[in-house]
Amino acid sequence: MSELVCYCFGYTSEDIEQDVIQNGKSTIFERIMNEKKAGGCQCAEKNPKGRWCLSDVRQLADQILNKTSILQNFNKWFFYI
């Protein structure tokens, strides 16, 4: 089972991973940021950590981007040998 990351909108780590792989960035992060700006986000109250989820979403997205980048570079290097 995938870990719940955003308690306002129900995004899981799996949702974020699929989003980053499909889009090359986190559109989920952008959606949450827009909702927060519009006042529609209550992560600080709903999140058991007592804070906004944006830093967790960004950190997870960055980890996924780094992992996919490393794999892409490895595949390029491997196939040129």
Residue pairs with C-beta under 8 A, 6 or more apart in sequence:
2 12
2 13
2 14
2 15
3 12
3 13
4 10
4 11
4 12
5 11
5 12
5 13
5 15
5 16
5 53
5 56
5 57
5 60
6 28
6 32
6 43
6 53
6 57
7 43
7 46
7 47
7 48
7 53
8 32
8 35
8 40
8 41
8 42
8 43
8 46
8 53
9 31
9 32
9 35
9 41
11 28
11 32
11 53
11 57
13 60
15 28
16 26
16 28
16 57
16 60
16 61
16 64
17 60
17 64
19 26
19 27
19 28
19 61
20 26
20 61
20 64
20 65
20 68
21 64
21 68
24 65
25 61
25 65
26 57
26 58
26 61
28 57
28 61
29 54
29 57
29 58
29 61
32 41
32 43
32 53
32 54
32 57
33 54
35 41
36 43
36 52
36 54
41 52
43 51
43 52
43 53
43 54
44 50
44 51
44 52
47 53
49 56
